[in-house]
Amino acid sequence: MTRRSRTRAWLGALVATAMSLVLAPGAAQADSGERCPGGYVALTFDDGPTEATPQVLKALRDAGSVRATFFLAGGMVHAHPEHTRSIAADGHEIANHSYSHPDLNTLDPAAAFKELRDASRAIKAETGRAPTLFRPPYGSTNPRIRMDAARLGMLEVLWTVDSLDWRGIPTDTIVANALRVRAGGIVLLHEGPPATIAAIPKIVEGLKERGMCAGRVVFSAKPVQAWPGMTYHAKAAPW
């Protein structure tokens, strides 16, 4: 396949992914703009499912049945299939976070593609639906990995705000970090840390005080900066 053909294939897959996100069931059932005048923010949880998944789900329900996006590792899906199904049953978006959580940039092309493909297969096996969103572990990505994701019908999603909960920081610091987010932004959280679970209601309340609501991840035609030198094409929007 020539470079031009590969580019056309990648662009076609990206457009198809964007359309699937825009036209997905329930997308038209937006929250009232009057209820969310400050806009929408996507709360995303990486590295699950884990033993802490039921607690994360309960915290989201108790905070007002808030919906989030869970980037799951395929190996963890196989280890905790019941938690994967619980995430789906609660109405959350389930997305691909590779199979074994490697730094994809360190793998050869075939192995990197297999990580994405196998994770999607594991998720579909438990939920009946292949994921349309993908997040590379550690945010480590490159054009080839983005093309692999597009070939599998997925949009690559990074983040605009890192809560830094993976550092083992206190709950109030996680909350303060998360609330730096602006409308349309995407917050990175993780399923495991107890401090993160305790932070969930405080984050939701902080957003509410700013007139903001938790939203879903959708395609953004305009590039979004994750960190200096790295952009992606996703933003938060109404469910």
N, C-alpha and C positions, 0 to 999 in steps of 0.2 A: 504494500500500500504506500502511495506517495505521501509526502508531507502535506500536500494540498488536500488529498483525500482524507487523511487523518484529521486535518483541521475541520473539514466539512462534517465528518462523522461526529467529532467532539461538539461542534456548534449545534448540530441537529439534536444530539442527546441532551445538551444543555437546555435548548428551547423546549424539548418534550418534557423535561423535568420541571421546568418553570411552569408550563401549562398545567401539568398534573397537580402542582402545588396550588395554583390559582383556582383551579376548577374542582379541587378535592371536595367530597361531600362535607357539608357543614361550613364551608368557607363563607357562604353567603349569610350565615346566621351570626352576624357580627354583634358584639356588645354595643349598647347604645353609646353614641359619642358623648351624650350628656353625662353618662355615668363615668366615662373615662376621658375627660377633657384634656388630660395631660399626655394622652397617648398610650402606647403599648410597649411592654418589655417582655422578652422571652426568658423564662427561667429554665436553665438546662442543667441536667445532672449526668455526669460521666461515670464510667467504670462499673456500672452495675450489670445485672442485678446482684445484690449482696444480701447478707443476712439482715442488713439494716433497711432493706427496701420496704417492708411493711410499715416501719416507723416513718419513713419518708412519706409514704402514701397517706398515712394517717395525719401527719402534720399538714399536708396539702389539703386534705378534706376538712380538717378542723379550722384551717385558715379561710374557709369559704369555698370549698370545692375548687380550689385553684388548679388549673391545668398547666402541665409543664411538658418539656421534651426530654426524654431519657435516651442518652447515647449509650447503647449496650454493647458489651463485648460478647462475641459469639460463644466463646468458651464458658463465660459466666451464664449465658442463656441456657446452655446445656447443663450446667451445674445447678441452676435454680429455675427450672422451667415454670414452676408454679408462680414465682414472683414476676416473671415475664408476663404471664397471662393476667396477673393482678394489675400490673401497670396498664395493660391494654383495656381491661375491664373498667378501670377508673376513667377512661377517656383520654389518657395522655398519649402524646406522640412517641412512638418508638423508632429510634434511629440507629444507624450503624456506627460502631466505634472500633472496627476491625475485629478479628477473631481472638487474637492472643495479646493484644495491646503492645505491639512492638513499635520501635521507631521505624516507620515505613521507609524513611530515606536511607536506612542502612541495608535494606533488602534488595535482592535482584528483582527486576520487573515482574517475573512470573510469580515469585513468592509474595510480593506486595499485592498483586491482583488477587491471588488466592485468599489473602487475609480479608479483603473486602467481600469477595464472592461468598466465602464460607460463613461469614458473619450474617450476610443477608439471607442465606439459606436457613441458618439456625433461627433467625427471627421469624421468617415466613413460616417455618415448620410449627412454631408455637402460636403465632397470631393469625396465620392465614393471609398475611399481607407483607409483601416485600417493602423494606424501608425506602423512603425517597430522600432521606437526609443522611449525610455522612460527616463525621468529625474525625480527623486523623489524631491518633494519640500524641500527646505533647504539642499539638499544633504543628507537627513536623510534616511538611508537605512539599510538593513540587508540581509542575505542570503535568507530568505523567500520571501522578496519583490523582489529580483532579480529573484527568481524562478517563482513568479507570473508573472513578466514581460515576462519571457521566455515562460511560458505557453500561453501567449497571442501573441506570435510571436514577442516580442520586445527585443531589446538590451538596457541594462541600460547604460546611458551616464552621466558622471559627467563633470568635467572641469579641465583644467590645469591652467587656469588664471581666477581669479575673478576680473572683472573691478571695483567692489565695487560701481557701480553706484547707487545701492539701498540705499546707505548711504546719498544721496543727495549732493554728492561732485561736484566740478566744472568740466566743460567739459574737460579742459586740463589735469586734474588729471585722469579722465576716460581714456583719450587717452593714457597717459603715462602708466597707469596700463595695459591696453589692449595690448600695444606694447611690454610688457615683454614676450609675447608668443613666442615659438619656433616652428619650422617646425613640423607639425603633431599635434600641440596643439589645444585646444578647449577653446574659450573665452566665459565667461558668461556675458551676458548683459540682460537688461530688456526693455520691450516695453514702459513703462510709462514715465520715467523721460525726460523732455525737454533737459536736458544736454546730455543725451545719444543720442538723435536724432542729436543734433549738433555735437556730437563726431564721428558719422558714417563716414562722408567724410574724416575726419582727420585720423581715424584709417585705412581706405582703402588706403589713400595716404601714410601713414607711412609704411604699408605693402609693397606697390609698390616700395618704395624707397629701401627696403631690398630684392627686387626681389621675393616677396611672393604674393600669390593669395589666395582669399577666396575659400575654398573647402567644400566638403560634409563630413558628419560623416559616417564612416564605421567601421566594426569590426576590432579589433586588437588582433591577437593571443598573442602578448606580453602584459602583464599587464602594465597599465599606472598609475602612481601615481597622484592622485588628491590632497591629502594632506597626511602628515605622518600617516601611518597606514591604509590608504584607497586607494584601486586601483580599476580600472575598465578596460573594454576591448573595447575601441573605440579610433579612431584617425581621423585626417583630411586627405582627399585624393582628387584627381581631381574629378570634377563633371562628 
